Amino acid sequence: MHTEPVVVERGEQPYVAFRGHVRMDGFRLIADRFPELFGWLAARGTEPVGGPFFRYNLIGAKGELEIEAGVPVAVSLKPEGDVLSGLLPAGRYATVTHVGHPDGLIGVTAELLAWAEGRGLEWDMTAAEDGEHWVGRLETYKTDPRVEPDLSKWETELAFRLVSG
């Protein structure tokens, strides 16, 4: 189950994250670093200001991904070690919210891409030989698994940045 896609305007958002190069079968290598990231924030007395997310920077032509496992924060923090600090770009985003097991996100993603294409919307993405380079392609987990362990009830928002225009 998911909401109807909509286009929303978003402001710039500071965040911290770990970046990794993985294939889908190795996704856990980056996803399993969230507890480490939350611990890093807690050690600095900083709380996230929203749910954890994956930022897809590169959807590789041969199945490789460059992704970030991140959390939004109130103010920019100094990067340290493997922890990077960045800003999610402001702009127009096509968004949809999925309620259900994360396995359903592949289908919801395909529907969002088709929805935008059918409306003549253009992604802020560059296609190259090595794959698609996205400026802002996010998958944000709105459900805290400590509160709701049933994955079939999780709420996940997809937000893909559109070309300004």
Secondary structure, DSSP 8 states (H G I E B T S, - for coil): -B---EEEEE--EEEEEEEEEEEGGGTHHHHTTHHHHHHHHHHTT---SS--EEEEEEEETTSEEEEEEEEE-SS----BTTBEEEEE--EEEEEEEEES-GGGHHHHHHHHHHHHHHTT--BSEEEETTEEEES-EEEEE-S-TTT---GGG-EEEEEEEB---
